[in-house]
Amino acid sequence: MSETALDATLLSLLACPEDKGPLHLVRTDDGADVLYNPRLRRAYPIDNGIPVLLVDEAHTVDDAEHERLTDRLES
């Protein structure tokens, strides 16, 4: 990923604040890294290398973006 890539240990400890499940580090089409919850289709921003795990700061992903993000998870 980019310079905002998270340490693997930290990533394994982070959980979605909504469903408490795991999050996946994914790069979006605009080049930003996000923490993605494919179960709820919610993307949490990373601001200057710091995960912003606030429900109000996350955005809901539409079907097309969900497809692109999940394709990147599998590659």
Distance bins in CASP14 RR format, pairs under 12 A and 6 or more apart:
PFRMAT RR
TARGET T0000
AUTHOR 0000-0000-0000
RMODE 2
METHOD distances of the structure
MODEL  1
1 7 0 0 0 0 0 1 0 0 0 0 0
1 8 0 0 0 0 0 1 0 0 0 0 0
1 11 0 0 0 0 0 1 0 0 0 0 0
1 24 0 0 0 0 0 1 0 0 0 0 0
1 25 1 0 0 1 0 0 0 0 0 0 0
1 26 0 0 0 0 1 0 0 0 0 0 0
1 27 1 0 1 0 0 0 0 0 0 0 0
1 28 0 0 0 0 0 1 0 0 0 0 0
1 31 0 0 0 0 1 0 0 0 0 0 0
1 32 0 0 0 0 0 1 0 0 0 0 0
1 33 1 0 1 0 0 0 0 0 0 0 0
1 34 0 0 0 0 0 1 0 0 0 0 0
1 35 0 0 0 0 0 1 0 0 0 0 0
1 46 0 0 0 0 1 0 0 0 0 0 0
1 49 0 0 0 0 0 1 0 0 0 0 0
1 72 0 0 0 0 0 1 0 0 0 0 0
2 25 0 0 0 0 0 1 0 0 0 0 0
2 26 0 0 0 0 0 1 0 0 0 0 0
2 27 1 0 0 1 0 0 0 0 0 0 0
2 28 0 0 0 0 0 1 0 0 0 0 0
2 30 0 0 0 0 0 1 0 0 0 0 0
2 31 1 0 0 1 0 0 0 0 0 0 0
2 32 0 0 0 0 1 0 0 0 0 0 0
2 33 1 0 1 0 0 0 0 0 0 0 0
2 34 0 0 0 0 0 1 0 0 0 0 0
2 46 0 0 0 0 1 0 0 0 0 0 0
2 48 0 0 0 0 0 1 0 0 0 0 0
2 49 0 0 0 0 1 0 0 0 0 0 0
3 31 0 0 0 0 0 1 0 0 0 0 0
3 32 0 0 0 0 0 1 0 0 0 0 0
3 33 0 0 0 0 1 0 0 0 0 0 0
3 46 0 0 0 0 0 1 0 0 0 0 0
3 48 0 0 0 0 1 0 0 0 0 0 0
3 49 1 0 0 1 0 0 0 0 0 0 0
4 11 0 0 0 0 0 1 0 0 0 0 0
4 25 0 0 0 0 1 0 0 0 0 0 0
4 26 0 0 0 0 0 1 0 0 0 0 0
4 27 0 0 0 0 1 0 0 0 0 0 0
4 28 0 0 0 0 0 1 0 0 0 0 0
4 31 0 0 0 0 1 0 0 0 0 0 0
4 32 0 0 0 0 1 0 0 0 0 0 0
4 33 1 0 1 0 0 0 0 0 0 0 0
4 34 0 0 0 0 1 0 0 0 0 0 0
4 35 0 0 0 0 0 1 0 0 0 0 0
4 45 0 0 0 0 1 0 0 0 0 0 0
4 46 1 0 1 0 0 0 0 0 0 0 0
4 47 0 0 0 0 1 0 0 0 0 0 0
4 48 1 0 0 1 0 0 0 0 0 0 0
4 49 1 0 1 0 0 0 0 0 0 0 0
4 50 0 0 0 0 1 0 0 0 0 0 0
4 51 0 0 0 0 1 0 0 0 0 0 0
4 52 0 0 0 0 0 1 0 0 0 0 0
5 11 0 0 0 0 1 0 0 0 0 0 0
5 25 1 0 0 1 0 0 0 0 0 0 0
5 26 0 0 0 0 0 1 0 0 0 0 0
5 27 0 0 0 0 1 0 0 0 0 0 0
5 32 0 0 0 0 0 1 0 0 0 0 0
5 33 1 0 0 1 0 0 0 0 0 0 0
5 34 0 0 0 0 0 1 0 0 0 0 0
5 35 0 0 0 0 0 1 0 0 0 0 0
5 46 0 0 0 0 1 0 0 0 0 0 0
5 49 0 0 0 0 1 0 0 0 0 0 0
5 51 0 0 0 0 0 1 0 0 0 0 0
6 12 0 0 0 0 1 0 0 0 0 0 0
6 13 0 0 0 0 1 0 0 0 0 0 0
6 14 1 0 0 1 0 0 0 0 0 0 0
6 23 0 0 0 0 1 0 0 0 0 0 0
6 24 0 0 0 0 0 1 0 0 0 0 0
6 25 1 0 1 0 0 0 0 0 0 0 0
6 26 0 0 0 0 0 1 0 0 0 0 0
6 33 0 0 0 0 1 0 0 0 0 0 0
6 34 0 0 0 0 0 1 0 0 0 0 0
6 35 0 0 0 0 1 0 0 0 0 0 0
6 44 0 0 0 0 0 1 0 0 0 0 0
6 46 1 0 0 1 0 0 0 0 0 0 0
6 49 1 0 0 1 0 0 0 0 0 0 0
6 50 0 0 0 0 1 0 0 0 0 0 0
6 51 1 0 0 1 0 0 0 0 0 0 0
6 53 0 0 0 0 0 1 0 0 0 0 0
7 13 0 0 0 0 1 0 0 0 0 0 0
7 14 0 0 0 0 0 1 0 0 0 0 0
7 25 0 0 0 0 0 1 0 0 0 0 0
7 49 0 0 0 0 0 1 0 0 0 0 0
7 51 0 0 0 0 0 1 0 0 0 0 0
8 14 0 0 0 0 0 1 0 0 0 0 0
8 25 0 0 0 0 1 0 0 0 0 0 0
10 23 0 0 0 0 0 1 0 0 0 0 0
10 25 0 0 0 0 0 1 0 0 0 0 0
10 35 0 0 0 0 0 1 0 0 0 0 0
10 46 0 0 0 0 0 1 0 0 0 0 0
10 49 0 0 0 0 0 1 0 0 0 0 0
10 50 0 0 0 0 0 1 0 0 0 0 0
10 51 0 0 0 0 1 0 0 0 0 0 0
10 53 0 0 0 0 0 1 0 0 0 0 0
11 22 0 0 0 0 1 0 0 0 0 0 0
11 23 1 0 0 1 0 0 0 0 0 0 0
11 24 0 0 0 0 1 0 0 0 0 0 0
11 25 1 0 1 0 0 0 0 0 0 0 0
11 26 0 0 0 0 0 1 0 0 0 0 0
11 33 0 0 0 0 0 1 0 0 0 0 0
11 35 0 0 0 0 1 0 0 0 0 0 0
11 36 0 0 0 0 0 1 0 0 0 0 0
11 46 0 0 0 0 0 1 0 0 0 0 0
11 49 0 0 0 0 0 1 0 0 0 0 0
11 51 0 0 0 0 1 0 0 0 0 0 0
11 53 0 0 0 0 0 1 0 0 0 0 0
12 21 0 0 0 0 0 1 0 0 0 0 0
12 22 1 0 0 1 0 0 0 0 0 0 0
12 23 0 0 0 0 1 0 0 0 0 0 0
12 24 0 0 0 0 0 1 0 0 0 0 0
12 25 0 0 0 0 0 1 0 0 0 0 0
13 21 0 0 0 0 0 1 0 0 0 0 0
13 22 0 0 0 0 1 0 0 0 0 0 0
13 23 0 0 0 0 0 1 0 0 0 0 0
13 35 0 0 0 0 0 1 0 0 0 0 0
13 51 0 0 0 0 0 1 0 0 0 0 0
13 53 0 0 0 0 0 1 0 0 0 0 0
14 20 0 0 0 0 0 1 0 0 0 0 0
14 21 0 0 0 0 1 0 0 0 0 0 0
14 22 1 0 0 1 0 0 0 0 0 0 0
14 23 1 0 1 0 0 0 0 0 0 0 0
14 24 0 0 0 0 0 1 0 0 0 0 0
14 25 0 0 0 0 1 0 0 0 0 0 0
14 35 1 0 0 1 0 0 0 0 0 0 0
14 36 0 0 0 0 0 1 0 0 0 0 0
14 37 0 0 0 0 0 1 0 0 0 0 0
14 44 0 0 0 0 1 0 0 0 0 0 0
14 46 0 0 0 0 0 1 0 0 0 0 0
14 50 0 0 0 0 0 1 0 0 0 0 0
14 51 1 0 0 1 0 0 0 0 0 0 0
14 52 0 0 0 0 0 1 0 0 0 0 0
14 53 1 0 0 1 0 0 0 0 0 0 0
15 21 1 0 1 0 0 0 0 0 0 0 0
15 22 1 0 0 1 0 0 0 0 0 0 0
15 23 1 0 0 1 0 0 0 0 0 0 0
15 24 0 0 0 0 0 1 0 0 0 0 0
15 35 0 0 0 0 1 0 0 0 0 0 0
15 37 0 0 0 0 1 0 0 0 0 0 0
15 39 0 0 0 0 0 1 0 0 0 0 0
15 44 0 0 0 0 0 1 0 0 0 0 0
15 51 0 0 0 0 0 1 0 0 0 0 0
15 53 0 0 0 0 1 0 0 0 0 0 0
16 22 1 0 0 1 0 0 0 0 0 0 0
16 23 1 0 1 0 0 0 0 0 0 0 0
16 24 0 0 0 0 0 1 0 0 0 0 0
16 35 0 0 0 0 1 0 0 0 0 0 0
16 36 0 0 0 0 1 0 0 0 0 0 0
16 37 1 0 1 0 0 0 0 0 0 0 0
16 38 0 0 0 0 0 1 0 0 0 0 0
16 39 1 0 0 1 0 0 0 0 0 0 0
16 40 1 0 0 1 0 0 0 0 0 0 0
16 41 0 0 0 0 0 1 0 0 0 0 0
16 42 1 0 0 1 0 0 0 0 0 0 0
16 43 0 0 0 0 0 1 0 0 0 0 0
16 44 1 0 0 1 0 0 0 0 0 0 0
16 51 0 0 0 0 0 1 0 0 0 0 0
16 53 1 0 0 1 0 0 0 0 0 0 0
16 54 0 0 0 0 0 1 0 0 0 0 0
16 55 0 0 0 0 1 0 0 0 0 0 0
16 58 0 0 0 0 1 0 0 0 0 0 0
17 23 0 0 0 0 1 0 0 0 0 0 0
17 35 0 0 0 0 0 1 0 0 0 0 0
17 37 0 0 0 0 1 0 0 0 0 0 0
17 40 0 0 0 0 0 1 0 0 0 0 0
17 42 0 0 0 0 1 0 0 0 0 0 0
17 44 0 0 0 0 1 0 0 0 0 0 0
17 51 0 0 0 0 0 1 0 0 0 0 0
17 52 0 0 0 0 0 1 0 0 0 0 0
17 53 1 0 1 0 0 0 0 0 0 0 0
17 54 1 0 0 1 0 0 0 0 0 0 0
17 55 1 0 1 0 0 0 0 0 0 0 0
17 56 0 0 0 0 0 1 0 0 0 0 0
17 57 0 0 0 0 0 1 0 0 0 0 0
17 58 0 0 0 0 1 0 0 0 0 0 0
18 35 0 0 0 0 0 1 0 0 0 0 0
18 37 1 0 0 1 0 0 0 0 0 0 0
18 39 0 0 0 0 1 0 0 0 0 0 0
18 40 1 0 1 0 0 0 0 0 0 0 0
18 41 0 0 0 0 0 1 0 0 0 0 0
18 42 1 0 0 1 0 0 0 0 0 0 0
18 44 0 0 0 0 1 0 0 0 0 0 0
18 53 0 0 0 0 1 0 0 0 0 0 0
18 54 0 0 0 0 0 1 0 0 0 0 0
18 55 1 0 1 0 0 0 0 0 0 0 0
18 56 0 0 0 0 0 1 0 0 0 0 0
18 58 0 0 0 0 1 0 0 0 0 0 0
18 60 0 0 0 0 0 1 0 0 0 0 0
19 37 1 0 0 1 0 0 0 0 0 0 0
19 38 0 0 0 0 0 1 0 0 0 0 0
19 39 1 0 0 1 0 0 0 0 0 0 0
19 40 1 0 1 0 0 0 0 0 0 0 0
19 41 0 0 0 0 0 1 0 0 0 0 0
19 42 0 0 0 0 1 0 0 0 0 0 0
19 55 0 0 0 0 0 1 0 0 0 0 0
19 58 0 0 0 0 0 1 0 0 0 0 0
20 37 0 0 0 0 0 1 0 0 0 0 0
20 39 0 0 0 0 0 1 0 0 0 0 0
20 40 0 0 0 0 0 1 0 0 0 0 0
20 53 0 0 0 0 0 1 0 0 0 0 0
21 35 0 0 0 0 0 1 0 0 0 0 0
21 36 0 0 0 0 0 1 0 0 0 0 0
21 37 1 0 0 1 0 0 0 0 0 0 0
21 38 0 0 0 0 0 1 0 0 0 0 0
21 39 1 0 0 1 0 0 0 0 0 0 0
21 40 0 0 0 0 1 0 0 0 0 0 0
21 42 0 0 0 0 0 1 0 0 0 0 0
21 53 0 0 0 0 0 1 0 0 0 0 0
22 35 0 0 0 0 1 0 0 0 0 0 0
22 36 0 0 0 0 0 1 0 0 0 0 0
22 37 0 0 0 0 1 0 0 0 0 0 0
22 38 0 0 0 0 1 0 0 0 0 0 0
22 39 0 0 0 0 1 0 0 0 0 0 0
22 40 0 0 0 0 0 1 0 0 0 0 0
22 73 0 0 0 0 0 1 0 0 0 0 0
23 33 0 0 0 0 0 1 0 0 0 0 0
23 34 0 0 0 0 1 0 0 0 0 0 0
23 35 1 0 1 0 0 0 0 0 0 0 0
23 36 1 0 0 1 0 0 0 0 0 0 0
23 37 1 0 1 0 0 0 0 0 0 0 0
23 38 0 0 0 0 1 0 0 0 0 0 0
23 39 0 0 0 0 0 1 0 0 0 0 0
23 40 0 0 0 0 0 1 0 0 0 0 0
23 42 0 0 0 0 1 0 0 0 0 0 0
23 43 0 0 0 0 1 0 0 0 0 0 0
23 44 1 0 0 1 0 0 0 0 0 0 0
23 45 0 0 0 0 0 1 0 0 0 0 0
23 46 0 0 0 0 0 1 0 0 0 0 0
23 51 0 0 0 0 1 0 0 0 0 0 0
23 52 0 0 0 0 0 1 0 0 0 0 0
23 53 0 0 0 0 1 0 0 0 0 0 0
23 58 0 0 0 0 0 1 0 0 0 0 0
23 69 0 0 0 0 0 1 0 0 0 0 0
23 73 0 0 0 0 0 1 0 0 0 0 0
24 33 0 0 0 0 0 1 0 0 0 0 0
24 34 0 0 0 0 1 0 0 0 0 0 0
24 35 1 0 0 1 0 0 0 0 0 0 0
24 36 1 0 1 0 0 0 0 0 0 0 0
24 37 1 0 0 1 0 0 0 0 0 0 0
24 38 1 0 0 1 0 0 0 0 0 0 0
24 39 0 0 0 0 0 1 0 0 0 0 0
24 42 0 0 0 0 0 1 0 0 0 0 0
24 43 0 0 0 0 1 0 0 0 0 0 0
24 44 0 0 0 0 0 1 0 0 0 0 0
24 69 0 0 0 0 1 0 0 0 0 0 0
24 70 0 0 0 0 1 0 0 0 0 0 0
24 72 0 0 0 0 1 0 0 0 0 0 0
24 73 1 0 1 0 0 0 0 0 0 0 0
24 74 0 0 0 0 0 1 0 0 0 0 0
25 32 0 0 0 0 0 1 0 0 0 0 0
25 33 1 0 0 1 0 0 0 0 0 0 0
25 34 1 0 0 1 0 0 0 0 0 0 0
25 35 1 0 0 1 0 0 0 0 0 0 0
25 36 1 0 0 1 0 0 0 0 0 0 0
25 37 0 0 0 0 0 1 0 0 0 0 0
25 43 0 0 0 0 0 1 0 0 0 0 0
25 44 0 0 0 0 0 1 0 0 0 0 0
25 45 0 0 0 0 0 1 0 0 0 0 0
25 46 0 0 0 0 1 0 0 0 0 0 0
25 49 0 0 0 0 0 1 0 0 0 0 0
25 51 0 0 0 0 1 0 0 0 0 0 0
25 69 0 0 0 0 0 1 0 0 0 0 0
25 72 0 0 0 0 1 0 0 0 0 0 0
25 73 0 0 0 0 1 0 0 0 0 0 0
26 32 0 0 0 0 1 0 0 0 0 0 0
26 33 1 0 0 1 0 0 0 0 0 0 0
26 34 1 0 1 0 0 0 0 0 0 0 0
26 35 1 0 0 1 0 0 0 0 0 0 0
26 36 1 0 1 0 0 0 0 0 0 0 0
26 37 0 0 0 0 0 1 0 0 0 0 0
26 38 0 0 0 0 1 0 0 0 0 0 0
26 42 0 0 0 0 0 1 0 0 0 0 0
26 43 1 0 0 1 0 0 0 0 0 0 0
26 44 0 0 0 0 0 1 0 0 0 0 0
26 45 0 0 0 0 0 1 0 0 0 0 0
26 46 0 0 0 0 0 1 0 0 0 0 0
26 61 0 0 0 0 0 1 0 0 0 0 0
26 65 0 0 0 0 0 1 0 0 0 0 0
26 66 0 0 0 0 0 1 0 0 0 0 0
26 68 0 0 0 0 1 0 0 0 0 0 0
26 69 1 0 1 0 0 0 0 0 0 0 0
26 70 0 0 0 0 1 0 0 0 0 0 0
26 71 0 0 0 0 1 0 0 0 0 0 0
26 72 1 0 1 0 0 0 0 0 0 0 0
26 73 1 0 0 1 0 0 0 0 0 0 0
26 74 0 0 0 0 0 1 0 0 0 0 0
26 75 0 0 0 0 0 1 0 0 0 0 0
27 33 1 0 1 0 0 0 0 0 0 0 0
27 34 1 0 0 1 0 0 0 0 0 0 0
27 35 0 0 0 0 0 1 0 0 0 0 0
27 36 0 0 0 0 1 0 0 0 0 0 0
27 43 0 0 0 0 0 1 0 0 0 0 0
27 46 0 0 0 0 0 1 0 0 0 0 0
27 68 0 0 0 0 0 1 0 0 0 0 0
27 69 0 0 0 0 1 0 0 0 0 0 0
27 71 0 0 0 0 0 1 0 0 0 0 0
27 72 1 0 0 1 0 0 0 0 0 0 0
27 73 0 0 0 0 0 1 0 0 0 0 0
27 75 0 0 0 0 0 1 0 0 0 0 0
28 34 1 0 1 0 0 0 0 0 0 0 0
28 35 0 0 0 0 0 1 0 0 0 0 0
28 36 0 0 0 0 1 0 0 0 0 0 0
28 43 1 0 0 1 0 0 0 0 0 0 0
28 44 0 0 0 0 0 1 0 0 0 0 0
28 45 0 0 0 0 1 0 0 0 0 0 0
28 46 0 0 0 0 0 1 0 0 0 0 0
28 59 0 0 0 0 0 1 0 0 0 0 0
28 61 0 0 0 0 1 0 0 0 0 0 0
28 65 1 0 0 1 0 0 0 0 0 0 0
28 66 0 0 0 0 0 1 0 0 0 0 0
28 68 0 0 0 0 1 0 0 0 0 0 0
28 69 1 0 0 1 0 0 0 0 0 0 0
28 72 0 0 0 0 1 0 0 0 0 0 0
29 43 0 0 0 0 0 1 0 0 0 0 0
29 61 0 0 0 0 0 1 0 0 0 0 0
29 64 0 0 0 0 0 1 0 0 0 0 0
29 65 1 0 0 1 0 0 0 0 0 0 0
29 67 0 0 0 0 0 1 0 0 0 0 0
29 68 1 0 0 1 0 0 0 0 0 0 0
29 69 0 0 0 0 1 0 0 0 0 0 0
29 71 0 0 0 0 0 1 0 0 0 0 0
29 72 0 0 0 0 1 0 0 0 0 0 0
30 43 0 0 0 0 0 1 0 0 0 0 0
30 45 0 0 0 0 0 1 0 0 0 0 0
30 65 0 0 0 0 0 1 0 0 0 0 0
30 68 0 0 0 0 0 1 0 0 0 0 0
31 46 0 0 0 0 0 1 0 0 0 0 0
31 68 0 0 0 0 0 1 0 0 0 0 0
31 72 0 0 0 0 0 1 0 0 0 0 0
32 43 0 0 0 0 1 0 0 0 0 0 0
32 44 0 0 0 0 0 1 0 0 0 0 0
32 45 1 0 0 1 0 0 0 0 0 0 0
32 46 1 0 0 1 0 0 0 0 0 0 0
32 47 0 0 0 0 1 0 0 0 0 0 0
32 48 0 0 0 0 0 1 0 0 0 0 0
32 49 0 0 0 0 0 1 0 0 0 0 0
32 52 0 0 0 0 0 1 0 0 0 0 0
32 59 0 0 0 0 0 1 0 0 0 0 0
32 69 0 0 0 0 0 1 0 0 0 0 0
33 43 0 0 0 0 0 1 0 0 0 0 0
33 44 0 0 0 0 0 1 0 0 0 0 0
33 45 0 0 0 0 1 0 0 0 0 0 0
33 46 1 0 1 0 0 0 0 0 0 0 0
33 47 0 0 0 0 0 1 0 0 0 0 0
33 48 0 0 0 0 0 1 0 0 0 0 0
33 49 0 0 0 0 1 0 0 0 0 0 0
33 50 0 0 0 0 0 1 0 0 0 0 0
33 51 0 0 0 0 1 0 0 0 0 0 0
33 52 0 0 0 0 0 1 0 0 0 0 0
33 69 0 0 0 0 0 1 0 0 0 0 0
33 72 0 0 0 0 0 1 0 0 0 0 0
34 41 0 0 0 0 0 1 0 0 0 0 0
34 42 0 0 0 0 1 0 0 0 0 0 0
34 43 1 0 1 0 0 0 0 0 0 0 0
34 44 1 0 0 1 0 0 0 0 0 0 0
34 45 1 0 1 0 0 0 0 0 0 0 0
34 46 1 0 0 1 0 0 0 0 0 0 0
34 47 0 0 0 0 0 1 0 0 0 0 0
34 49 0 0 0 0 0 1 0 0 0 0 0
34 51 0 0 0 0 1 0 0 0 0 0 0
34 52 0 0 0 0 1 0 0 0 0 0 0
34 53 0 0 0 0 0 1 0 0 0 0 0
34 57 0 0 0 0 0 1 0 0 0 0 0
34 58 0 0 0 0 1 0 0 0 0 0 0
34 59 0 0 0 0 1 0 0 0 0 0 0
34 61 0 0 0 0 1 0 0 0 0 0 0
34 65 0 0 0 0 0 1 0 0 0 0 0
34 68 0 0 0 0 0 1 0 0 0 0 0
34 69 0 0 0 0 1 0 0 0 0 0 0
34 72 0 0 0 0 0 1 0 0 0 0 0
34 73 0 0 0 0 0 1 0 0 0 0 0
35 42 0 0 0 0 1 0 0 0 0 0 0
35 43 1 0 0 1 0 0 0 0 0 0 0
35 44 1 0 1 0 0 0 0 0 0 0 0
35 45 0 0 0 0 1 0 0 0 0 0 0
35 46 1 0 0 1 0 0 0 0 0 0 0
35 47 0 0 0 0 0 1 0 0 0 0 0
35 49 0 0 0 0 0 1 0 0 0 0 0
35 50 0 0 0 0 0 1 0 0 0 0 0
35 51 1 0 1 0 0 0 0 0 0 0 0
35 52 0 0 0 0 1 0 0 0 0 0 0
35 53 1 0 0 1 0 0 0 0 0 0 0
35 54 0 0 0 0 0 1 0 0 0 0 0
35 57 0 0 0 0 0 1 0 0 0 0 0
35 58 0 0 0 0 1 0 0 0 0 0 0
35 59 0 0 0 0 0 1 0 0 0 0 0
35 69 0 0 0 0 0 1 0 0 0 0 0
35 73 0 0 0 0 0 1 0 0 0 0 0
36 42 1 0 0 1 0 0 0 0 0 0 0
36 43 1 0 1 0 0 0 0 0 0 0 0
36 44 1 0 0 1 0 0 0 0 0 0 0
36 45 0 0 0 0 0 1 0 0 0 0 0
36 46 0 0 0 0 0 1 0 0 0 0 0
36 51 0 0 0 0 0 1 0 0 0 0 0
36 58 0 0 0 0 1 0 0 0 0 0 0
36 59 0 0 0 0 0 1 0 0 0 0 0
36 60 0 0 0 0 0 1 0 0 0 0 0
36 61 1 0 0 1 0 0 0 0 0 0 0
36 65 0 0 0 0 1 0 0 0 0 0 0
36 66 0 0 0 0 1 0 0 0 0 0 0
36 68 0 0 0 0 0 1 0 0 0 0 0
36 69 1 0 1 0 0 0 0 0 0 0 0
36 70 0 0 0 0 1 0 0 0 0 0 0
36 71 0 0 0 0 0 1 0 0 0 0 0
36 72 0 0 0 0 1 0 0 0 0 0 0
36 73 1 0 0 1 0 0 0 0 0 0 0
37 43 1 0 0 1 0 0 0 0 0 0 0
37 44 1 0 0 1 0 0 0 0 0 0 0
37 53 0 0 0 0 0 1 0 0 0 0 0
37 55 0 0 0 0 0 1 0 0 0 0 0
37 58 0 0 0 0 1 0 0 0 0 0 0
37 59 0 0 0 0 0 1 0 0 0 0 0
37 60 0 0 0 0 0 1 0 0 0 0 0
37 61 0 0 0 0 1 0 0 0 0 0 0
37 66 0 0 0 0 0 1 0 0 0 0 0
37 69 0 0 0 0 0 1 0 0 0 0 0
37 70 0 0 0 0 0 1 0 0 0 0 0
37 73 0 0 0 0 0 1 0 0 0 0 0
38 61 0 0 0 0 1 0 0 0 0 0 0
38 65 0 0 0 0 0 1 0 0 0 0 0
38 66 1 0 0 1 0 0 0 0 0 0 0
38 67 0 0 0 0 0 1 0 0 0 0 0
38 68 0 0 0 0 0 1 0 0 0 0 0
38 69 1 0 0 1 0 0 0 0 0 0 0
38 70 1 0 1 0 0 0 0 0 0 0 0
38 71 0 0 0 0 0 1 0 0 0 0 0
38 72 0 0 0 0 0 1 0 0 0 0 0
38 73 1 0 0 1 0 0 0 0 0 0 0
38 74 0 0 0 0 0 1 0 0 0 0 0
39 61 0 0 0 0 0 1 0 0 0 0 0
39 66 0 0 0 0 0 1 0 0 0 0 0
39 70 0 0 0 0 0 1 0 0 0 0 0
40 55 0 0 0 0 1 0 0 0 0 0 0
40 58 0 0 0 0 1 0 0 0 0 0 0
40 59 0 0 0 0 0 1 0 0 0 0 0
40 60 0 0 0 0 1 0 0 0 0 0 0
40 61 0 0 0 0 1 0 0 0 0 0 0
40 66 0 0 0 0 0 1 0 0 0 0 0
41 58 0 0 0 0 1 0 0 0 0 0 0
41 59 0 0 0 0 1 0 0 0 0 0 0
41 60 1 0 1 0 0 0 0 0 0 0 0
41 61 1 0 1 0 0 0 0 0 0 0 0
41 62 0 0 0 0 1 0 0 0 0 0 0
41 63 0 0 0 0 1 0 0 0 0 0 0
41 64 0 0 0 0 0 1 0 0 0 0 0
41 65 0 0 0 0 1 0 0 0 0 0 0
41 66 1 0 1 0 0 0 0 0 0 0 0
41 67 0 0 0 0 0 1 0 0 0 0 0
41 68 0 0 0 0 0 1 0 0 0 0 0
41 69 0 0 0 0 1 0 0 0 0 0 0
41 70 0 0 0 0 1 0 0 0 0 0 0
42 52 0 0 0 0 0 1 0 0 0 0 0
42 53 0 0 0 0 0 1 0 0 0 0 0
42 54 0 0 0 0 0 1 0 0 0 0 0
42 55 0 0 0 0 1 0 0 0 0 0 0
42 56 0 0 0 0 0 1 0 0 0 0 0
42 57 0 0 0 0 0 1 0 0 0 0 0
42 58 1 0 1 0 0 0 0 0 0 0 0
42 59 1 0 0 1 0 0 0 0 0 0 0
42 60 1 0 0 1 0 0 0 0 0 0 0
42 61 1 0 0 1 0 0 0 0 0 0 0
42 62 0 0 0 0 0 1 0 0 0 0 0
42 65 0 0 0 0 0 1 0 0 0 0 0
42 66 0 0 0 0 0 1 0 0 0 0 0
42 69 0 0 0 0 0 1 0 0 0 0 0
43 51 0 0 0 0 0 1 0 0 0 0 0
43 52 0 0 0 0 0 1 0 0 0 0 0
43 53 0 0 0 0 0 1 0 0 0 0 0
43 55 0 0 0 0 0 1 0 0 0 0 0
43 57 0 0 0 0 1 0 0 0 0 0 0
43 58 1 0 0 1 0 0 0 0 0 0 0
43 59 1 0 1 0 0 0 0 0 0 0 0
43 60 0 0 0 0 1 0 0 0 0 0 0
43 61 1 0 1 0 0 0 0 0 0 0 0
43 62 0 0 0 0 0 1 0 0 0 0 0
43 65 0 0 0 0 1 0 0 0 0 0 0
43 66 0 0 0 0 1 0 0 0 0 0 0
43 68 0 0 0 0 0 1 0 0 0 0 0
43 69 1 0 0 1 0 0 0 0 0 0 0
43 70 0 0 0 0 0 1 0 0 0 0 0
43 72 0 0 0 0 0 1 0 0 0 0 0
44 50 0 0 0 0 0 1 0 0 0 0 0
44 51 1 0 0 1 0 0 0 0 0 0 0
44 52 1 0 1 0 0 0 0 0 0 0 0
44 53 1 0 1 0 0 0 0 0 0 0 0
44 54 1 0 0 1 0 0 0 0 0 0 0
44 55 0 0 0 0 1 0 0 0 0 0 0
44 56 0 0 0 0 0 1 0 0 0 0 0
44 57 1 0 0 1 0 0 0 0 0 0 0
44 58 1 0 1 0 0 0 0 0 0 0 0
44 59 0 0 0 0 1 0 0 0 0 0 0
44 60 0 0 0 0 0 1 0 0 0 0 0
44 61 0 0 0 0 0 1 0 0 0 0 0
45 51 1 0 0 1 0 0 0 0 0 0 0
45 52 1 0 1 0 0 0 0 0 0 0 0
45 53 0 0 0 0 1 0 0 0 0 0 0
45 54 0 0 0 0 1 0 0 0 0 0 0
45 56 0 0 0 0 0 1 0 0 0 0 0
45 57 1 0 0 1 0 0 0 0 0 0 0
45 58 1 0 0 1 0 0 0 0 0 0 0
45 59 0 0 0 0 1 0 0 0 0 0 0
46 52 1 0 0 1 0 0 0 0 0 0 0
46 53 0 0 0 0 1 0 0 0 0 0 0
46 57 0 0 0 0 0 1 0 0 0 0 0
46 58 0 0 0 0 0 1 0 0 0 0 0
47 53 0 0 0 0 0 1 0 0 0 0 0
47 54 0 0 0 0 0 1 0 0 0 0 0
47 57 0 0 0 0 1 0 0 0 0 0 0
50 57 0 0 0 0 0 1 0 0 0 0 0
51 57 0 0 0 0 0 1 0 0 0 0 0
51 58 0 0 0 0 0 1 0 0 0 0 0
52 58 0 0 0 0 1 0 0 0 0 0 0
52 59 0 0 0 0 0 1 0 0 0 0 0
59 65 0 0 0 0 1 0 0 0 0 0 0
59 66 0 0 0 0 0 1 0 0 0 0 0
59 69 0 0 0 0 0 1 0 0 0 0 0
60 66 0 0 0 0 1 0 0 0 0 0 0
61 67 0 0 0 0 1 0 0 0 0 0 0
61 68 0 0 0 0 1 0 0 0 0 0 0
61 69 1 0 0 1 0 0 0 0 0 0 0
61 70 0 0 0 0 1 0 0 0 0 0 0
62 68 0 0 0 0 0 1 0 0 0 0 0
62 69 0 0 0 0 0 1 0 0 0 0 0
63 69 0 0 0 0 0 1 0 0 0 0 0
63 70 0 0 0 0 0 1 0 0 0 0 0
64 70 0 0 0 0 0 1 0 0 0 0 0
64 71 0 0 0 0 0 1 0 0 0 0 0
65 71 0 0 0 0 0 1 0 0 0 0 0
65 72 0 0 0 0 0 1 0 0 0 0 0
66 72 0 0 0 0 0 1 0 0 0 0 0
66 73 0 0 0 0 0 1 0 0 0 0 0
67 73 0 0 0 0 0 1 0 0 0 0 0
67 74 0 0 0 0 0 1 0 0 0 0 0
68 74 0 0 0 0 0 1 0 0 0 0 0
68 75 0 0 0 0 0 1 0 0 0 0 0
69 75 0 0 0 0 0 1 0 0 0 0 0
END
